[in-house]
Amino acid sequence: MTLIESPQASAEHTRSLASRIGRRTAAILGRYGALIALGVLLIVFSIASPYFLTIPNLLQVLNQSALSAIVAGGLTLVLASGQFDLSIGYMVSLSGIIVTILMLQGVPIPLAIMIALLAGVVVGLVNGFLVTVLRVNALVGTLGTGSALIGVNYFISGGTPQPVSTQFPEFLQIAIGNWMGVPKPVFYMAGALLILWVVLNKTDFGRNLRATGGNTEAARLTGVRTGRVTTTAFVIAALFAAVTGVLLASSIGSGQPTGGDNYTMSSFAAAFLGSTVLREGQFHVVGTLVGVVTVAVGFNGLALVGVPSFVQFLFQGILLIAAVAFSSIGRRLSQE
């Protein structure tokens, strides 16, 4: 005998099926969103441009990714602690200005670099103090710090570039050139991300950092000094931003007052996109690298197909929104 399903039961069955499909789709996006986006971009640009998948261009993509990856890698630790840092792009610009101005004032190159990196440590300590001691919201606090960095930048540079390529050609050798056919910044990126991966995954500090980001109060009750952990994350992020500023100044032969400002948005896009790589909504260094490469592939491919420059900004904005959405989905699913 055949059972005839009532219209109400049929509708309920349809809604249940749609719900399961929707949850399954959301779970895939939350865990593999960045990899799917990267795969789609690779396929589309491979079809659109025969030059895209050549070795020289792929090395160029890695070269374009290098400095962004160093900034985003440092930012990943702050995000893993449950905080934000909106000042990192301005720190990149400021460290480039500091190192070049000091060189022009006669300070030896190694000492100028050390002072620029020390400035990053100081900025990280200030951000940590604002967030952990004064309890200022990280978004507001680091936004204020970033604005202050712009002021300092323009005060010491007058808002003008600080060219050093003619007087200090040896400074350019830090970031320009190849080792074994691979651009030097790629090696810097690999070294920086390896250090960050070890710090985050193989040290007590990394475990405490992830515990703080997962549940600050629970981490504090288990004995984790959450304030010190969070401050250290801010210091590491600012230090890596300062390193990037020095490398950027070396690669272009001058300190640019706004040269690193755009790294803020690209780093957040990469880190959030990377949080959808294999781990649902968790910030981790390998995921951030995938996110950075995804952004670089998009920019490179758009340039190869000859789209207007405004499309690249649209792409970056849309990618950031999609990355945050994917990451939110991943975190929500991991908590259910």
Salt bridges, closest charged atoms under 4 A:
GLU12 OE1 - ARG15 NH2 2.78
ASP204 OD1 - ARG207 NH2 2.45
GLU217 OE1 - ARG220 NH1 2.57
GLU336 OE1 - ARG23 NH1 3.07
